[in-house]
Amino acid sequence: MSLPRFCASSLALLTLASLPELAHAQARPSSAPSAPAVGAPAATPPVADPVRVSDTVELARVVGLYEAGKYGDCADSLSRLLSADSPRPLRDPDVVESARIYHAACLIGRGKPQLADEPLRAAIRQNPQMKPPDGLVFPPQVIDHFLHVREGLFEEIRRSEEQRVKQAQEQAAKQEDKTRRERRRVAALEKLAQTETYVTRNRRWIGFVPFGVGQFQNGNDTLGDVFLTSEALLAAGTLTAIGVETHLVLQANQLRESGKKVDPSINGRLANWKTAIDYTSYTWLGVTVLGILEAQLSFVPERRETRTRPLPRGLAPPEQDPSLRLAPSAAAVPGGAVFGLSGTF
């Protein structure tokens, strides 16, 4: 089957590509060459390097060779443009992909289909999702060759896709872990900003105060409650016993002063209450001394207390840092007063 003819678009691109060169040539001043001296060898004019244009226009030039049926020149030109050792290789990925398809088509048209596998493999590896060449531009031989090469690279493409998916998942996991660590860091900073530490200096002489005061100063509230309760109960028992015993003594003295006989039961009750006074008072004294000793032995020079405070304005979350803040204001003026409302947003 014959290859397609020139496309109108390709001719237009070639015409546009040649316009800058024509204008450049016309802009150069023409000077008549001087006549060579008699007997002198004619000087060979230097060959100017072709003007480097964009990748799209460069490819359009080569496409013109392909459409003109000059497959050898087309294949050689594309081989130079696609080579990494070329001084001016193609850079645009889309243009490179199209150039590789045209390179394979030129090699097939040149009668070397076995050499067309390499550019097709390179194009498929670059874009595993690429579609077959356009059937309106390329003959069936090129399309069939492309499908054959892609089928041979099916396992490689599948592995490449699996590797790409795996890399995407690993990248997503790394990003999620980074976000999680950043969230924990911010939470730790917020907690640190909300925490205040107060240091209280203790005094050793306070440990000599009874009723668990030394224990409370040392931060042992439970033991302080025990000493406070026990000493309070013993003190109340002692004072009660003293009060009852004093009342009985006064009652007995009144009877004696009036010449009456003291009831023996009063003497017995007095003896019992005196015993109660002895027990409660000595026990109270012992518990008090024990509390003072424990407070001195467990003395803590200083206590650290951690308190929570609200975050400074601007650092609190939106739900805790409302954007609208209103405050009333008032000012006295001659003849009256002015009231107002101010706010921040």
C-alpha positions as CSV (number, residue, x, y, z in Angstrom):
1,M,0.0,0.0,0.0
2,S,1.3,3.5,-0.8
3,L,2.0,6.0,2.0
4,P,-0.2,9.1,2.4
5,R,0.5,12.3,0.5
6,F,1.4,15.7,1.9
7,C,-1.1,17.1,4.4
8,A,-2.2,20.6,4.1
9,S,-1.3,21.2,7.8
10,S,2.3,20.0,7.3
11,L,2.7,22.3,4.2
12,A,1.5,25.2,6.3
13,L,3.9,24.4,9.1
14,L,6.8,24.1,6.7
15,T,5.8,27.4,5.1
16,L,5.7,29.1,8.5
17,A,9.0,27.6,9.5
18,S,10.7,28.9,6.4
19,L,9.4,32.4,6.8
20,P,11.9,33.4,9.5
21,E,14.8,32.1,7.4
22,L,13.6,34.0,4.4
23,A,13.2,37.2,6.3
24,H,16.6,36.7,7.9
25,A,18.1,36.2,4.5
26,Q,16.4,39.3,3.1
27,A,17.5,41.4,6.1
28,R,21.2,40.7,5.5
29,P,22.8,43.4,3.3
30,S,23.9,42.1,-0.1
31,S,27.4,42.8,-1.1
32,A,29.0,41.9,-4.4
33,P,31.8,39.4,-3.9
34,S,35.2,40.7,-5.0
35,A,36.7,39.0,-8.0
36,P,39.4,36.5,-7.2
37,A,42.9,37.2,-8.2
38,V,44.2,35.6,-11.3
39,G,45.6,32.2,-10.6
40,A,44.3,32.1,-7.1
41,P,42.2,29.1,-6.1
42,A,38.5,29.9,-5.6
43,A,37.5,30.1,-1.9
44,T,35.0,27.6,-0.7
45,P,32.0,29.4,0.9
46,P,31.4,28.4,4.5
47,V,28.4,26.2,5.2
48,A,26.0,27.9,7.7
49,D,24.4,25.9,10.4
50,P,20.6,25.6,10.1
51,V,18.6,27.9,12.3
52,R,17.3,26.1,15.4
53,V,13.5,26.5,15.7
54,S,11.0,25.0,18.1
55,D,10.5,21.3,18.5
56,T,7.1,21.4,16.8
57,V,8.5,23.2,13.7
58,E,11.5,20.9,13.6
59,L,9.2,17.9,13.6
60,A,7.1,19.4,10.9
61,R,10.1,19.7,8.7
62,V,10.8,16.0,9.1
63,V,7.1,15.1,8.6
64,G,7.4,16.8,5.2
65,L,10.2,14.3,4.3
66,Y,7.9,11.4,5.4
67,E,5.0,12.6,3.4
68,A,7.2,13.2,0.4
69,G,8.2,9.6,0.6
70,K,11.8,10.3,1.5
71,Y,11.9,7.7,4.2
72,G,15.7,7.4,4.3
73,D,16.2,11.1,4.9
74,C,13.3,11.1,7.3
75,A,14.7,8.2,9.4
76,D,18.2,9.8,9.5
77,S,16.9,13.2,10.5
78,L,14.7,11.7,13.3
79,S,17.6,9.5,14.5
80,R,19.7,12.6,15.0
81,L,16.9,14.6,16.7
82,L,16.1,11.7,19.0
83,S,19.7,10.9,19.9
84,A,20.9,12.1,23.3
85,D,24.3,12.8,21.7
86,S,22.7,15.2,19.3
87,P,23.8,18.9,19.8
88,R,20.1,19.9,19.5
89,P,17.8,17.0,20.4
90,L,14.1,17.3,20.8
91,R,13.0,18.1,24.3
92,D,9.2,18.4,24.3
93,P,7.7,15.1,25.6
94,D,4.7,15.2,23.3
95,V,6.9,16.1,20.3
96,V,9.3,13.3,21.2
97,E,6.5,10.8,21.4
98,S,5.2,11.8,17.9
99,A,8.7,11.8,16.5
100,R,9.3,8.2,17.6
101,I,6.1,7.1,15.8
102,Y,7.2,8.9,12.7
103,H,10.7,7.4,13.1
104,A,9.2,3.9,13.2
105,A,7.0,4.7,10.2
106,C,10.0,5.9,8.2
107,L,12.0,2.8,9.0
108,I,9.1,0.6,8.0
109,G,8.7,2.6,4.7
110,R,12.4,2.2,4.2
111,G,12.1,-1.5,4.3
112,K,13.7,-2.0,7.8
113,P,10.7,-3.0,10.0
114,Q,13.0,-4.8,12.5
115,L,14.6,-1.4,13.3
116,A,11.2,0.1,14.1
117,D,10.8,-1.8,17.3
118,E,13.2,0.3,19.3
119,P,11.5,3.7,18.8
120,L,8.1,2.2,19.4
121,R,9.3,0.6,22.6
122,A,10.7,3.9,23.7
123,A,7.4,5.6,23.0
124,I,5.4,3.0,24.8
125,R,7.7,3.0,27.8
126,Q,7.5,6.8,28.0
127,N,3.6,6.6,27.9
128,P,2.2,3.2,28.7
129,Q,-1.3,4.5,28.2
130,M,-0.7,5.8,24.7
131,K,-3.2,4.9,22.0
132,P,-2.3,3.3,18.6
133,P,-1.2,5.7,15.8
134,D,-3.9,7.5,13.8
135,G,-5.1,5.4,10.9
136,L,-5.7,8.5,8.8
137,V,-2.1,9.5,9.0
138,F,-0.2,6.2,9.2
139,P,-0.7,3.1,7.1
140,P,-1.9,-0.2,8.6
141,Q,1.7,-1.6,8.7
142,V,2.7,1.0,11.2
143,I,-0.4,0.4,13.4
144,D,0.0,-3.4,13.3
145,H,3.7,-3.1,14.2
146,F,2.8,-0.8,17.1
147,L,0.2,-3.3,18.4
148,H,2.7,-6.1,18.1
149,V,5.3,-4.2,20.0
150,R,2.8,-3.2,22.7
151,E,1.7,-6.8,23.1
152,G,5.3,-7.8,23.6
153,L,5.7,-5.1,26.3
154,F,2.4,-6.0,28.1
155,E,4.1,-7.6,31.1
156,E,6.6,-4.7,31.3
157,I,3.8,-2.2,31.1
158,R,1.8,-4.1,33.8
159,R,4.9,-4.2,36.1
160,S,5.5,-0.5,35.4
161,E,1.9,0.3,36.3
162,E,2.1,-1.7,39.5
163,Q,5.3,0.0,40.4
164,R,3.7,3.4,39.7
165,V,0.7,2.5,41.9
166,K,3.0,1.3,44.6
167,Q,5.1,4.5,44.5
168,A,1.9,6.5,44.6
169,Q,0.7,4.6,47.7
170,E,4.0,4.9,49.4
171,Q,4.0,8.6,48.7
172,A,0.5,8.9,50.0
173,A,1.4,7.0,53.1
174,K,4.5,9.2,53.7
175,Q,2.4,12.3,53.3
176,E,-0.2,10.9,55.7
177,D,2.4,10.1,58.2
178,K,3.9,13.5,57.8
179,T,0.5,15.1,58.3
180,R,-0.1,12.9,61.4
181,R,3.3,13.8,62.9
182,E,2.6,17.5,62.2
183,R,-0.8,17.2,63.8
184,R,0.8,15.7,66.9
185,R,3.5,18.4,67.0
186,V,0.9,21.1,66.8
187,A,-1.2,19.4,69.6
188,A,2.0,19.2,71.8
189,L,2.8,22.8,71.2
190,E,-0.8,23.8,72.0
191,K,-0.7,21.8,75.2
192,L,2.7,23.4,76.1
193,A,1.2,26.9,75.4
194,Q,-1.8,26.1,77.7
195,T,0.4,24.9,80.6
196,E,1.7,27.1,83.3
197,T,4.0,25.9,86.1
198,Y,3.9,27.6,89.5
199,V,6.7,27.0,92.1
200,T,5.8,27.4,95.8
201,R,8.6,27.7,98.3
202,N,7.8,25.7,101.5
203,R,8.7,26.8,105.0
204,R,10.1,24.3,107.5
205,W,8.5,26.0,110.5
206,I,5.1,25.4,109.1
207,G,5.7,21.7,109.6
208,F,5.5,22.4,113.4
209,V,1.9,23.5,113.1
210,P,-0.5,20.6,114.2
211,F,-3.7,19.4,112.5
212,G,-1.9,18.2,109.4
213,V,-0.7,21.6,108.2
214,G,2.8,20.2,107.5
215,Q,1.4,17.4,105.5
216,F,-0.8,19.8,103.4
217,Q,2.3,21.9,102.7
218,N,4.2,18.9,101.5
219,G,1.4,18.0,99.1
220,N,0.3,14.9,101.0
221,D,-3.3,15.8,101.3
222,T,-4.5,12.3,102.2
223,L,-2.2,12.1,105.3
224,G,-3.0,15.7,106.1
225,D,-6.8,14.8,106.2
226,V,-6.0,11.9,108.5
227,F,-4.1,14.0,111.0
228,L,-6.6,16.9,110.8
229,T,-9.5,14.6,111.5
230,S,-7.9,12.6,114.3
231,E,-6.4,15.6,116.1
232,A,-9.7,17.5,115.8
233,L,-11.7,14.6,117.3
234,L,-9.2,14.0,120.1
235,A,-9.1,17.8,120.8
236,A,-12.9,17.9,120.9
237,G,-13.0,14.8,123.2
238,T,-10.4,16.3,125.5
239,L,-12.2,19.7,125.7
240,T,-15.5,17.9,126.3
241,A,-14.1,15.8,129.0
242,I,-12.6,18.9,130.7
243,G,-15.9,20.7,130.4
244,V,-17.9,17.9,132.0
245,E,-15.3,17.3,134.7
246,T,-15.3,21.0,135.5
247,H,-19.1,21.1,135.8
248,L,-19.1,18.1,138.2
249,V,-16.4,19.7,140.4
250,L,-18.4,22.9,140.6
251,Q,-21.6,20.9,141.4
252,A,-19.8,19.0,144.2
253,N,-18.3,22.3,145.7
254,Q,-21.7,23.9,145.8
255,L,-23.1,20.9,147.7
256,R,-20.3,21.1,150.2
257,E,-20.7,24.8,150.7
258,S,-24.4,24.4,151.3
259,G,-23.7,21.7,153.9
260,K,-25.2,19.0,151.9
261,K,-23.6,15.6,151.4
262,V,-22.0,14.9,148.0
263,D,-23.6,12.0,146.2
264,P,-21.1,9.2,145.8
265,S,-22.1,8.8,142.2
266,I,-20.7,12.3,141.5
267,N,-17.3,11.2,142.7
268,G,-17.4,8.1,140.5
269,R,-18.3,10.2,137.5
270,L,-15.5,12.6,138.2
271,A,-13.1,9.8,138.3
272,N,-14.3,8.5,134.9
273,W,-14.1,11.9,133.3
274,K,-10.6,12.5,134.7
275,T,-9.6,9.2,133.1
276,A,-11.1,10.3,129.8
277,I,-9.2,13.5,130.0
278,D,-6.0,11.7,130.5
279,Y,-6.6,9.3,127.6
280,T,-7.7,11.9,125.1
281,S,-5.2,14.5,126.0
282,Y,-2.2,12.2,125.9
283,T,-3.4,10.6,122.8
284,W,-3.9,14.0,121.2
285,L,-0.4,15.0,122.2
286,G,1.0,11.8,120.8
287,V,-0.8,12.2,117.5
288,T,0.3,15.8,117.3
289,V,3.9,15.0,117.9
290,L,3.7,12.1,115.3
291,G,2.3,14.5,112.7
292,I,5.0,17.1,113.4
293,L,7.7,14.5,113.1
294,E,6.3,13.1,109.8
295,A,6.0,16.6,108.4
296,Q,9.6,17.3,109.2
297,L,10.9,14.0,107.9
298,S,8.9,14.4,104.6
299,F,9.7,18.1,104.2
300,V,9.7,19.2,100.6
301,P,11.6,22.4,99.9
302,E,9.3,23.5,97.0
303,R,6.2,22.3,95.2
304,R,5.5,22.6,91.5
305,E,1.9,23.0,90.4
306,T,0.8,22.9,86.8
307,R,-2.2,24.9,85.7
308,T,-4.1,25.3,82.5
309,R,-4.6,28.6,80.8
310,P,-6.4,29.5,77.5
311,L,-4.4,29.7,74.3
312,P,-3.2,33.2,73.3
313,R,-5.4,35.0,70.8
314,G,-4.6,34.0,67.3
315,L,-3.3,30.6,68.3
316,A,-6.6,29.1,69.4
317,P,-8.7,27.0,66.9
318,P,-11.5,28.9,65.1
319,E,-14.2,27.4,67.4
320,Q,-12.2,28.7,70.4
321,D,-11.1,32.0,68.9
322,P,-14.2,33.7,67.5
323,S,-13.5,36.3,64.9
324,L,-16.0,38.8,66.2
325,R,-15.4,40.5,69.5
326,L,-17.6,43.3,70.8
327,A,-17.0,45.6,73.7
328,P,-19.1,48.6,75.0
329,S,-17.6,52.0,75.4
330,A,-18.7,55.2,77.0
331,A,-17.3,58.8,77.2
332,A,-18.4,62.0,78.8
333,V,-18.9,65.1,76.6
334,P,-20.0,68.6,77.4
335,G,-23.7,68.5,78.0
336,G,-24.1,64.7,78.2
337,A,-22.4,61.4,77.4
338,V,-21.7,59.2,74.4
339,F,-22.1,55.5,74.4
340,G,-20.7,53.2,71.7
341,L,-19.9,49.6,70.8
342,S,-16.5,48.6,69.4
343,G,-15.4,45.3,68.0
344,T,-12.7,43.4,66.3
345,F,-13.1,41.1,63.3
